């Protein structure tokens, strides 16, 4: 499980290395939350070039060089070149001690993971499956877009096919921290329910949780009741439970079901907070304890077999789509998103009902189809030696 946080990015320096469509989505999400974005890439999409021309981002039209990560709060490496992405991570995290580094699709070189994001301008929702099923995350995102009449990052930045400026919505930036074996300090005099909730979340994420450490600066992040940490301490990741605006992040409203996490971030103010709380209750009734966590866990367990069977990312993605959409009848599985009472014979409902043997048989049969085709392609034709 990844730890969900909502970052305060207002006027913080963010670096994106890369200029393709993946980098573009990173830039859009950072601008929505008020980040000051620099892009380093010898090429850029039409939208990135437009944003640079209009002063919304700084585009350095060149390759990444040593020293580029220095002074940034958050860094994303989104190039097609593995050596460049690795160099970005090594310099940023290992040399400059920057806590927030993301190399696209390379979990070992990430301290945080991005998520599917939906926003209506007042609320920002993010959906994560802790890396176990991006396809399921996308299906849930698309459902929430329609249900809330909201936008995703895939639809922002263009109007009638032409680039447009990105408005700073003043919303926190939702990410998911990878805390396995990372030291996290929690400072408190009394273990309030809010403090206890955060400690529980940290431990579920595999963090090394310490209370009142002597060396706060050595921790990856600190959660405290109030702003009582020395300002000179070089520790960018801080949450203050009582005074959230003073920290660099906050723990958002959450809907969780094992590895499915939906977080809700919002503007400050009672009206926005009330709207977020009502939405949390609605989504909790839909997603918690309704089989989504078990379904995502199942897809995660079969992921290695799928990686071994299919050689390209597109083929793997197509196979996961086949599984998620599978329904015995000639229809697409609704995942109980549009029909909460659906009892159709489908992979999702089999997992919900605990029919794992039936589910495994389906997966094995589908996996054997491409294996059989590959084997036939390697066998000699009749009469050949």
C-alpha positions in Angstrom: 0.0 0.0 0.0 1.2 3.5 -0.8 0.7 6.5 1.6 -1.7 9.1 0.2 -0.8 12.8 0.7 -1.9 16.1 -0.7 1.1 18.4 -1.3 1.2 22.1 -1.0 2.9 23.1 -4.3 2.0 26.8 -4.3 5.1 28.6 -5.6 7.3 25.5 -5.2 9.9 24.7 -7.8 9.1 21.5 -9.8 11.2 19.9 -12.5 10.0 17.7 -15.3 12.7 16.0 -17.5 11.1 15.0 -20.8 8.8 16.6 -23.3 6.4 13.9 -24.5 2.8 13.2 -23.7 3.6 11.6 -20.3 5.6 14.6 -19.3 2.8 16.8 -20.6 0.3 15.2 -18.1 2.8 15.7 -15.3 3.2 19.4 -16.1 -0.6 19.9 -16.3 -1.2 18.4 -12.9 1.6 20.4 -11.3 0.3 23.7 -12.8 -3.2 22.9 -11.5 -1.8 22.9 -8.0 0.3 26.0 -8.4 3.8 24.6 -8.9 6.5 26.6 -10.7 7.4 24.2 -13.5 10.6 23.9 -15.5 10.8 21.4 -18.4 14.1 20.1 -19.7 13.9 18.4 -23.1 15.2 18.9 -26.6 11.6 18.3 -27.8 8.2 19.3 -26.5 4.5 18.7 -27.3 2.5 21.4 -28.8 0.9 22.1 -25.4 4.3 22.4 -23.6 5.6 24.7 -26.2 2.5 26.8 -26.0 2.7 27.0 -22.2 6.4 28.1 -22.5 5.6 30.7 -25.1 3.0 32.2 -22.7 5.2 32.1 -19.6 3.4 29.4 -17.7 6.4 27.2 -17.7 10.1 27.5 -18.3 11.3 25.2 -21.2 15.0 24.6 -21.4 15.4 23.2 -24.9 18.3 20.8 -24.3 19.3 17.5 -22.7 19.5 17.0 -19.0 22.9 17.8 -17.5 24.5 17.4 -14.1 23.3 20.0 -11.5 19.8 20.4 -13.1 18.0 19.0 -10.1 19.5 21.2 -7.5 17.0 23.5 -5.7 13.8 21.8 -6.7 11.1 20.5 -4.4 9.7 17.8 -6.7 11.1 16.1 -9.7 9.7 13.8 -12.4 11.8 12.0 -15.0 9.6 11.1 -18.0 12.0 10.5 -20.9 12.3 7.4 -23.1 16.0 7.0 -22.2 16.6 4.8 -19.2 20.2 6.2 -18.5 18.8 9.7 -18.4 16.0 8.8 -16.0 18.4 6.9 -13.8 20.8 9.9 -13.8 18.0 12.2 -12.7 17.0 9.9 -9.8 20.6 9.4 -8.7 21.4 13.1 -8.6 18.1 14.3 -7.1 17.6 11.6 -4.4 21.0 10.2 -3.6 23.2 13.3 -4.0 20.9 16.3 -3.4 18.5 14.5 -0.8 15.4 15.7 -2.6 12.6 13.7 -1.1 10.1 13.8 -4.0 11.4 12.0 -7.1 9.4 10.0 -9.6 10.8 8.1 -12.6 7.8 7.1 -14.7 7.1 3.3 -14.6 10.2 2.5 -12.5 9.1 1.9 -8.9 12.6 1.3 -7.5 13.5 4.8 -8.6 10.5 6.5 -7.1 9.8 8.0 -3.7 6.3 8.7 -4.8 3.8 7.5 -7.4 1.4 9.6 -9.4 -2.3 8.6 -9.7 -5.4 9.0 -11.9 -6.7 12.4 -11.1 -10.2 13.9 -11.4 -11.1 17.5 -10.6 -14.2 19.7 -10.8 -12.3 22.9 -9.8 -13.3 22.6 -6.1 -12.3 19.0 -5.3 -9.5 16.9 -6.6 -9.8 13.1 -6.4 -7.0 10.7 -7.0 -7.2 7.0 -7.5 -4.4 4.5 -6.8 -4.2 0.7 -6.8 -0.6 0.8 -5.4 0.7 -0.2 -8.8 -1.2 -3.5 -8.9 -3.8 -2.6 -11.5 -3.5 0.7 -13.5 -6.3 -0.5 -15.8 -8.8 -0.8 -12.9 -7.7 2.7 -11.7 -8.5 4.1 -15.1 -11.9 2.5 -15.2 -12.8 4.0 -11.8 -11.4 7.3 -12.9 -13.6 7.3 -16.0 -16.6 6.4 -13.9 -16.0 9.3 -11.4 -15.5 11.7 -14.3 -19.0 10.9 -15.6 -20.6 10.7 -12.1 -19.2 14.0 -10.9 -19.2 15.7 -14.3 -15.5 16.4 -13.7 -12.4 16.5 -15.8 -9.3 14.4 -15.9 -5.7 15.3 -16.9 -6.4 13.7 -20.2 -8.9 16.3 -21.1 -7.3 19.5 -19.7 -4.9 21.7 -21.7 -6.8 21.6 -25.0 -9.9 23.3 -26.3 -11.3 22.1 -29.6 -7.9 20.4 -30.3 -5.9 23.6 -29.7 -3.6 24.2 -26.6 -4.9 26.5 -23.9 -3.5 27.9 -20.7 -3.8 25.9 -17.4 -5.5 27.7 -14.5 -4.0 27.4 -11.1 -6.9 25.9 -9.2 -5.2 26.3 -5.8 -5.8 22.6 -5.0 -3.3 20.4 -3.2 -1.3 18.0 -5.5 -2.3 14.4 -4.8 0.5 11.8 -4.8 1.2 8.4 -3.1 4.4 8.0 -1.1 6.4 4.8 -1.3 7.4 4.4 2.4 8.6 0.7 2.6 11.4 0.7 5.2 11.7 4.5 5.1 12.0 6.2 8.5 9.0 8.4 9.4 8.8 10.4 12.6 5.6 11.1 14.4 5.8 13.8 17.2 3.0 14.1 19.7 2.3 14.6 23.4 -1.0 12.7 23.3 -2.0 10.0 20.8 -5.2 11.6 19.4 -7.4 9.7 17.0 -5.9 11.7 14.1 -2.4 10.9 15.2 -3.3 7.2 15.6 -4.9 7.1 12.2 -1.7 8.4 10.6 0.5 6.0 12.5 -1.7 3.1 11.4 -1.5 4.2 7.7 2.2 4.6 7.9 2.6 1.1 9.3 0.3 -0.4 6.7 2.6 1.2 4.1 5.7 -0.6 5.6 7.2 2.6 7.0 9.7 2.5 9.9 7.7 4.6 12.4 9.6 6.3 15.2 8.3 8.5 18.0 10.2 11.6 19.1 13.5 10.7 17.4 16.7 12.6 18.4 17.6 13.3 14.8 14.4 14.6 13.0 16.4 15.6 10.0 17.3 12.0 9.2 13.6 11.1 8.7 12.0 10.9 5.3 8.9 12.7 6.6 7.6 14.1 9.9 4.1 14.3 11.2 3.6 16.5 14.2 0.7 18.1 16.1 1.8 21.6 15.5 4.7 23.6 13.9 7.4 22.9 16.5 10.2 21.7 14.2 13.2 24.1 13.8 12.8 25.9 10.5 16.4 25.4 9.5 16.0 21.6 9.5 16.5 20.5 5.9 13.3 18.4 5.9 10.8 19.3 3.2 8.0 16.8 4.0 6.1 17.8 7.1 2.5 17.5 8.1 1.0 19.5 11.1 -2.2 18.0 12.2 -3.6 21.0 14.0 -2.2 23.7 11.6 -2.3 22.0 8.2 -1.5 25.1 6.1 1.9 25.4 7.8 3.1 22.0 6.5 4.2 20.8 3.1 1.5 18.1 2.9 -1.6 16.9 4.5 -3.3 13.5 4.8 -6.5 13.9 2.7 -10.0 12.4 3.1 -9.7 8.7 2.2 -11.7 5.8 0.8 -9.7 2.6 1.1 -10.3 -1.1 0.4 -6.9 -2.9 0.7 -4.8 -1.5 -2.2 -7.6 0.6 -3.6 -7.2 4.2 -2.3 -9.3 7.1 -3.4 -8.2 10.4 -1.8 -10.2 13.7 -1.8 -8.3 17.0 -1.6 -10.0 20.4 -1.5 -9.6 24.1 -0.9 -9.5 25.4 2.6 -12.8 26.5 4.1 -15.9 25.0 5.8 -18.0 24.8 2.6 -15.4 22.9 0.6 -14.6 20.6 3.6 -18.3 19.8 4.0 -18.5 18.9 0.3 -15.5 16.7 0.6 -16.8 14.9 3.6 -20.2 14.2 2.0 -18.5 12.8 -1.1 -16.2 10.7 1.0 -19.3 9.1 2.7 -20.9 8.5 -0.7 -17.8 6.9 -2.2 -17.1 4.8 0.9 -20.5 3.2 0.6 -19.7 2.3 -3.0 -16.1 1.2 -2.8 -15.3 0.0 0.7 -15.8 -3.7 1.5 -17.4 -4.3 -1.9 -14.7 -6.5 -3.5 -12.6 -3.9 -5.3 -9.6 -4.5 -3.0 -9.7 -8.3 -3.5 -10.1 -7.8 -7.3 -7.0 -5.6 -7.5 -5.0 -7.9 -5.3 -5.9 -10.8 -7.6 -4.8 -8.9 -10.7 -1.6 -8.0 -8.9 -0.8 -11.7 -8.1 -1.1 -12.7 -11.8 0.9 -9.7 -13.0 4.3 -11.7 -13.2 2.7 -14.4 -15.4 1.4 -11.7 -17.8 4.8 -10.0 -17.9 6.4 -13.3 -18.9 3.8 -14.1 -21.5 3.5 -10.8 -23.4 6.6 -9.0 -24.7 5.2 -5.5 -25.2 3.5 -3.1 -22.8 0.6 -2.7 -25.3 0.0 -6.4 -25.4 0.0 -6.6 -21.6 -2.3 -3.6 -21.3 -4.7 -5.3 -23.8 -4.7 -8.5 -21.8 -5.6 -6.7 -18.6 -8.4 -4.9 -20.4 -9.7 -8.3 -21.5 -9.7 -9.6 -17.9 -11.3 -6.5 -16.4 -14.0 -6.4 -19.1 -14.6 -10.2 -19.0 -18.2 -11.2 -18.8 -19.7 -14.6 -19.7 -22.4 -12.9 -21.7 -21.6 -10.8 -24.8 -21.3 -7.6 -22.7 -18.6 -5.6 -20.9 -18.3 -6.1 -17.2 -19.6 -3.0 -15.3 -17.4 -3.7 -12.2 -20.6 -2.8 -10.3 -19.7 0.8 -11.0 -22.9 1.6 -12.9 -25.0 -1.2 -11.4 -24.3 -1.8 -7.7 -26.5 -4.9 -7.7 -25.0 -6.6 -10.8 -24.6 -10.3 -10.2 -23.4 -11.3 -13.8 -21.0 -14.1 -14.3 -17.8 -12.1 -14.7 -14.3 -12.2 -13.3 -15.0 -9.3 -10.9 -18.0 -11.1 -9.3 -16.2 -14.4 -9.1 -13.4 -12.7 -7.0 -16.0 -10.9 -4.9 -17.7 -14.3 -4.1 -14.4 -16.0 -3.4 -14.5 -18.3 -6.5 -10.7 -18.1 -7.0 -10.4 -21.5 -8.7 -12.8 -20.4 -11.4 -11.0 -17.1 -11.8 -7.6 -18.8 -12.1 -8.9 -21.2 -14.7 -10.1 -18.4 -16.8 -6.8 -16.6 -16.6 -4.8 -19.8 -17.4 -7.0 -20.5 -20.4 -6.5 -17.0 -21.8 -2.8 -17.0 -21.1 -2.4 -20.3 -22.9 -3.8 -18.9 -26.1 -0.8 -16.7 -26.9 1.6 -19.3 -25.6 0.0 -21.9 -28.0 0.3 -19.4 -30.9 3.9 -18.7 -30.1 4.7 -22.5 -29.9 3.0 -23.2 -33.2 5.0 -20.4 -34.8 8.3 -22.1 -33.7 7.3 -25.6 -34.8 8.3 -26.9 -38.3 5.6 -27.2 -40.8 4.4 -30.7 -41.9 7.1 -32.4 -43.9 9.9 -30.0 -42.8 12.8 -31.3 -40.8 
